[in-house]
């Protein structure tokens, strides 16, 4: 057996099997995730999170590797910090995770501004490069690369302020106004002419679909602790009403599990009792038909 040698790089250079061997090597780590998170309400909660970096440190020492503490960050809205290899991990005011920019106050205004900025740049490129302004030419590039960025993981970072809602809606206003022949119409009339819905309605539609998945669909097991059923003997309304929580801070009212409760409770019984997701979507379209 060859002797152990210190590895200066994560992946050996010039080796065909380097990537495969490295994956086999790191598969022994106790936690293969790159993120550690948890809710901290007491000092015991802080100690529980600190145990995870301690486990990583023991794994690193046992395998003769070293973590780069400078690349590790802590994002938290409260006091306290954590250590890795006897070094304090640097706190950061904001961090991008899976393409979503989150700050220490859980304010999503920066993410809304970033998404709107990127999509406005894309619309500018489309406007400069496309001479034909018909709906058959403008709508496909808007529906493919532009609008999905405004709705990616929107249940997490949905806009909480009116200014952010208007900022995102302005992107679709601009896109629909680029179509020749519709410039003189109002925004609502352009949406009806094109068969589109406002982004606000699409966010509501997406919230209700996600709630159905957590309550009755594919995510039922993961959503067991997200919502509280309302205990009531009333026969009016749907039979799966949710209980509204009370919060001291206004920011908590905009979280997905809170903001979706009232719209869900207003749904008719035939929509909530849909046997499948496809049927729920079809019935939901009818229930939201009057909303632009």
C-alpha positions in Angstrom: 0.0 0.0 0.0 1.4 3.5 -0.8 2.0 5.9 1.9 -0.3 8.7 2.7 0.5 12.1 1.1 -1.0 15.5 1.7 -3.4 16.5 -1.1 -2.8 20.0 -2.2 -5.9 20.2 -4.5 -9.4 19.0 -4.2 -9.2 17.1 -7.5 -5.9 15.6 -8.7 -4.8 17.3 -11.9 -4.1 15.3 -15.0 -5.9 12.2 -13.9 -8.7 10.6 -15.8 -10.1 8.9 -12.7 -9.5 12.0 -10.6 -13.1 13.1 -10.5 -14.5 9.7 -9.7 -11.9 9.1 -7.0 -12.6 12.4 -5.4 -16.4 11.7 -5.3 -15.6 8.3 -3.7 -13.4 10.1 -1.2 -15.9 12.7 -0.1 -18.8 10.2 0.0 -17.6 9.3 3.5 -18.5 12.7 4.9 -21.3 12.6 7.5 -23.2 15.4 5.9 -22.9 15.8 2.1 -24.7 19.2 2.1 -22.9 22.5 1.6 -25.4 24.3 3.8 -26.2 23.9 7.5 -29.3 25.7 8.7 -31.9 25.6 11.5 -34.3 27.6 13.6 -32.6 29.0 16.8 -34.8 30.2 19.6 -32.6 29.3 22.6 -29.0 28.8 23.4 -29.5 25.1 23.1 -30.5 25.7 19.5 -27.2 27.5 18.9 -25.3 24.6 20.4 -27.3 22.1 18.2 -26.2 24.0 15.0 -22.6 24.3 16.3 -22.4 20.5 16.6 -22.7 20.2 12.8 -19.6 22.2 12.0 -17.8 20.3 14.8 -18.7 17.0 13.1 -17.4 18.4 9.8 -14.1 19.4 11.5 -13.7 15.9 13.0 -14.3 14.3 9.6 -11.7 16.7 8.0 -9.1 15.9 10.7 -9.7 12.2 10.3 -9.2 12.3 6.6 -6.3 14.7 6.6 -8.1 17.5 4.7 -8.7 21.1 5.7 -11.7 23.3 5.0 -11.2 26.9 3.7 -12.8 29.0 6.5 -12.6 32.1 4.3 -15.2 30.6 1.9 -17.6 29.8 4.7 -20.3 32.4 5.5 -23.0 32.8 8.2 -26.3 34.5 7.4 -28.5 35.2 10.4 -31.0 37.9 11.4 -30.0 37.8 15.0 -26.9 37.8 17.2 -24.5 34.9 17.6 -22.0 33.2 15.4 -20.4 29.8 14.8 -16.9 28.3 14.5 -15.2 26.0 12.1 -11.7 24.6 13.0 -11.5 27.0 16.0 -12.0 30.0 13.6 -15.1 32.2 13.7 -17.0 32.0 10.5 -17.5 35.4 8.8 -21.0 36.9 9.0 -22.4 38.3 5.7 -25.3 40.8 5.2 -26.6 39.0 2.1 -25.9 35.8 0.3 -27.1 34.2 -3.0 -28.3 30.6 -2.6 -29.6 28.6 -5.6 -29.9 31.9 -7.5 -32.0 33.7 -4.8 -30.4 36.7 -3.1 -31.3 36.6 0.6 -30.3 39.3 3.2 -30.0 39.1 6.9 -33.4 40.8 7.4 -35.2 38.4 5.0 -36.1 41.4 2.8 -36.6 40.3 -0.8 -36.5 43.8 -2.4 -32.9 43.2 -3.6 -33.9 39.9 -5.3 -36.9 41.6 -6.9 -34.7 44.4 -8.2 -32.1 41.9 -9.5 -34.7 39.8 -11.3 -36.3 42.9 -12.9 -32.9 44.3 -14.0 -31.9 41.0 -15.7 -35.2 40.7 -17.5 -35.2 44.3 -18.6 -31.8 43.7 -20.2 -33.1 40.7 -22.0 -36.1 42.6 -23.3 -33.7 45.3 -24.5 -31.7 42.7 -26.5 -34.9 41.3 -28.0 -36.1 44.8 -29.0 -32.8 45.6 -30.7 -32.4 42.3 -32.5 -35.9 41.5 -33.6 -37.4 43.6 -36.4 -40.8 41.8 -36.5 -42.9 43.0 -33.6 -45.9 40.6 -34.1 -47.2 38.6 -31.1 -46.0 35.4 -32.7 -42.5 36.7 -32.6 -42.4 38.6 -29.3 -44.4 36.2 -27.0 -42.2 33.1 -27.3 -39.0 34.7 -26.2 -40.8 36.5 -23.4 -42.5 33.3 -22.2 -39.3 31.3 -22.4 -36.3 33.2 -21.0 -37.9 36.3 -19.4 -40.9 35.4 -17.4 -39.5 32.2 -15.8 -36.8 34.4 -14.1 -39.6 36.5 -12.5 -41.3 33.3 -11.2 -38.4 31.1 -10.3 -38.9 29.9 -6.7 -41.4 32.7 -6.3 -43.1 31.0 -3.4 -40.0 31.8 -1.4 -39.1 35.3 -2.4 -42.4 36.7 -3.6 -42.6 40.5 -3.4 -43.9 41.9 -0.1 -44.1 45.5 -0.9 -46.2 47.3 -3.5 -43.1 48.9 -5.0 -41.6 45.5 -5.6 -44.8 44.2 -7.1 -45.0 47.2 -9.5 -41.3 46.7 -10.4 -41.9 43.1 -11.5 -45.2 43.9 -13.2 -43.4 46.7 -15.2 -41.4 44.0 -17.0 -44.5 42.4 -18.4 -46.0 45.8 -19.1 -42.9 46.6 -21.2 -43.0 43.2 -23.0 -46.7 43.5 -24.0 -46.2 47.1 -25.2 -43.5 45.9 -27.6 -46.1 44.1 -29.7 -47.1 46.1 -32.7 -50.8 47.1 -32.7 -51.2 47.0 -29.0 -49.3 50.1 -28.0 -52.4 52.2 -27.6 -54.3 49.8 -25.3 -54.2 49.7 -21.6 -52.2 47.1 -19.8 -55.3 45.1 -18.8 -56.6 45.2 -22.3 -53.3 44.0 -23.7 -53.4 41.1 -21.3 -56.9 40.1 -22.4 -55.9 40.5 -26.1 -52.9 38.2 -25.7 -54.6 35.7 -23.3 -52.1 36.5 -20.5 -52.6 37.1 -16.8 -50.9 39.6 -14.6 -47.9 38.4 -12.6 -49.8 39.0 -9.4 -52.5 36.6 -10.5 -49.9 34.1 -11.6 -48.2 34.3 -8.2 -51.6 33.6 -6.5 -52.2 30.7 -8.9 -48.7 29.3 -8.1 -49.3 29.7 -4.3 -52.5 27.8 -4.4 -51.1 25.0 -6.5 -48.1 24.7 -4.1 -50.6 24.6 -1.2 -52.5 21.8 -2.9 -49.3 19.8 -3.3 -48.4 20.2 0.3 -51.9 19.4 1.6 -53.1 16.7 -0.8 -50.5 16.2 -3.5 -47.0 14.9 -4.0 -45.5 17.0 -1.1 -48.0 15.9 1.5 -45.5 14.2 3.8 -43.2 17.2 3.7 -46.0 19.6 4.4 -47.4 18.0 7.5 -46.1 20.7 9.8 -46.6 23.7 7.5 -50.3 24.3 7.9 -52.8 23.9 10.7 -56.3 22.6 9.9 -59.2 24.7 11.1 -61.5 22.8 13.4 -65.0 23.9 12.5 -68.4 22.3 12.1 -69.5 24.8 9.4 -70.9 23.3 6.3 -70.3 26.3 4.1 -67.1 26.7 2.1 -64.6 24.0 1.4 -63.9 21.2 3.8 -60.2 21.8 4.1 -60.0 25.2 5.7 -56.7 26.3 7.3 -56.1 28.3 10.5 -54.7 31.7 10.2 -51.7 32.4 12.5 -51.0 35.6 14.4 -47.6 37.3 14.1 -46.1 40.4 15.7 -44.0 41.4 12.7 -45.6 42.4 9.3 -42.8 40.6 7.4 -44.1 37.2 8.7 -47.5 37.9 7.1 -46.0 37.7 3.7 -44.5 34.3 4.1 -45.9 31.6 1.8 -47.5 29.5 4.6 -49.3 32.6 5.9 -50.3 34.6 2.8 -51.9 31.5 1.1 -54.3 30.7 3.9 -57.0 33.3 3.1 -57.1 32.6 -0.7 -57.2 28.9 0.0 -60.1 29.2 2.5 -62.0 31.2 -0.1 -61.8 28.4 -2.7 -65.1 26.5 -3.5 -65.4 23.0 -2.2 -65.3 21.5 -5.7 -61.9 23.0 -6.3 -60.3 21.9 -3.0 -61.8 18.4 -3.4 -60.1 17.8 -6.8 -58.9 14.3 -7.0 -55.6 15.2 -8.8 -53.4 18.1 -9.6 -54.5 18.3 -13.2 -58.2 18.6 -12.2 -57.3 21.1 -9.5 -55.6 23.3 -12.0 -58.5 23.2 -14.4 -61.0 24.0 -11.7 -58.7 26.7 -10.2 -58.7 28.5 -13.6 -62.4 28.7 -13.5 -62.4 30.0 -9.9 -59.9 32.7 -10.7 -61.4 33.5 -14.1 -62.6 37.0 -13.0 -59.2 38.0 -11.7 -57.0 39.8 -14.3 
